[in-house]
Amino acid sequence: MSDEQYESFRNTLDQCHEWPCRYTFKFIGPETCAQEAAALFPEECVSLRPSRTGKYLGVTAEIQVTCAEDVMEIYKQAHKITGLICL
């Protein structure tokens, strides 16, 4: 993500959320990728759901965040997981 895209996303987050708040992250990918994404969060915050065909696993996590940078940090870590799609 370029610096310009990062700033744009951060500004959008700041406009749409009042910090601190609960933020929902959603990802989808092959099971190994989805399990790596789930490991970014405490277990009690994560739900896993197989796709209709069973080819992919969806990950939903809702956590308390204090600012846009908290959200961006999770996405930066998730982008390192090859094959994972951030929704």
C-alpha positions in Angstrom: 0.0 0.0 0.0 1.4 3.4 -1.0 1.8 6.2 1.5 -1.1 8.0 -0.2 -3.4 5.0 0.0 -2.4 4.5 3.6 -3.3 8.1 4.5 -6.6 7.9 2.5 -7.6 4.8 4.4 -6.6 6.2 7.7 -8.6 9.4 7.0 -11.6 7.3 6.0 -11.4 5.3 9.2 -11.2 8.5 11.3 -14.3 9.9 9.5 -16.3 6.7 10.0 -15.4 5.7 13.5 -15.3 7.3 16.9 -12.2 5.9 18.8 -12.0 3.8 20.8 -14.5 1.3 19.3 -15.0 -2.3 18.4 -13.9 -3.0 14.9 -14.8 -6.0 12.7 -12.1 -7.5 10.5 -13.1 -10.0 7.7 -10.8 -12.2 5.7 -11.1 -15.2 3.4 -8.6 -17.6 2.0 -7.5 -21.2 1.9 -7.6 -22.9 5.3 -3.9 -22.4 6.1 -4.0 -18.7 5.2 -7.2 -18.3 7.2 -5.7 -20.0 10.2 -2.7 -17.6 10.1 -5.2 -14.7 10.0 -7.1 -16.0 12.9 -3.8 -16.2 14.9 -3.6 -12.4 14.7 -6.4 -12.1 17.2 -7.3 -13.5 20.6 -9.2 -16.8 20.1 -12.4 -15.6 21.8 -12.8 -12.8 19.2 -12.6 -15.0 16.1 -15.2 -17.0 14.2 -14.3 -19.3 11.3 -16.8 -20.3 8.6 -16.2 -22.5 5.5 -17.3 -21.2 2.1 -20.2 -22.7 0.4 -17.9 -25.0 -1.7 -15.5 -25.6 1.2 -12.6 -24.3 -0.8 -12.0 -21.3 1.5 -12.4 -20.4 5.1 -13.8 -17.1 6.2 -12.4 -15.3 9.3 -14.3 -12.7 11.2 -12.8 -11.0 14.3 -14.2 -8.2 16.3 -11.8 -6.5 18.7 -11.5 -3.3 20.7 -9.2 -0.7 19.0 -8.1 2.7 20.2 -7.3 4.4 16.9 -7.0 4.0 13.1 -3.4 3.0 13.5 -4.5 -0.1 15.5 -6.6 -1.1 12.5 -3.9 -0.4 10.0 -1.4 -2.5 12.0 -3.6 -5.6 11.8 -4.1 -5.1 8.0 -0.3 -4.7 7.6 0.2 -8.0 9.3 -2.6 -9.6 7.3 -1.1 -8.4 4.0 2.0 -10.5 4.7 -0.1 -13.7 4.5 0.1 -14.9 0.9 -3.3 -16.0 -0.5 -5.4 -14.2 2.1 -8.0 -11.7 0.9 -9.0 -8.8 3.2 -12.6 -7.9 2.9 
